[in-house]
Amino acid sequence: MDQQATDFVVATRAALAQLSALAVQYSFSVVGALLLLIIGWLAAGMLSRWAHEGLGRIRGFDATLAQFFANIIRYAILIIVVVMVLGQFGVQTASILAALGAVGLAIGLALQGTLQNIAAGIMLLVLRPLRVGEYIETPSVSGTVQDIGLFATELKTYDGLYRLTPNSLLWNVPVTNHSRLPTRMHDLKLHIADQDAIERSMQMLLDMANSDERVLKQPAPVAFVTDLTDAGAVISLRYWANTGVWWAVSRDMTKRAKEAFHAAGITVRTT
């Protein structure tokens, strides 16, 4: 009985000594891990802010893209810190990196469409084929750009509807930007029934264009015969106007041409 008590005391002392040694050993690991977490957290925040501010100073660099890269830097540092902390407790970092790679691959496969939209969003923000306030047209969508995000772009259609378009639909497709260039040309074509009135009709169109202050003097407006038919002739008036007033000018010129030709007794129809 005394021997059993003695063995129990000896085993208890050995266990306590081993626990004490482990506590001393891992206390340094815990302290080091806490220090790594604190320093890493602060460093990630500081570097993220510096990156955001530095990219924001670059002329023309999009604020959304600057925030995106700043977040990438922050999370990359935090991941490195977590791997270092786990290494403090004897975890094999190679296994951690392999696991992170497998998780990243699985997430990438699951979010393939989302990642495609992010990549397209980055390209749209870097190359800027469209900007907020511009009217664009693609084979699938059209409207005025309201906001460009990393996943989707917000558009407002001509009839006042809200349209959220995935960025992948705006990338790798032809994009017609109606607002980017400062001037636009309008080619007004009219079909007149009387071929004898060709010269008079062209002069009337030129006078009408030159009398409108919104029509640019350079390049100068020109009128010419586009085609001759058995029913008459097709004449064109080609002029340039500032993009901001192009739509209003083109509608006004079409209306004025019809009214002027009707008053002059020239039968005309738009083609």
Disulfide bonds with the S-S distance in Angstrom:
none
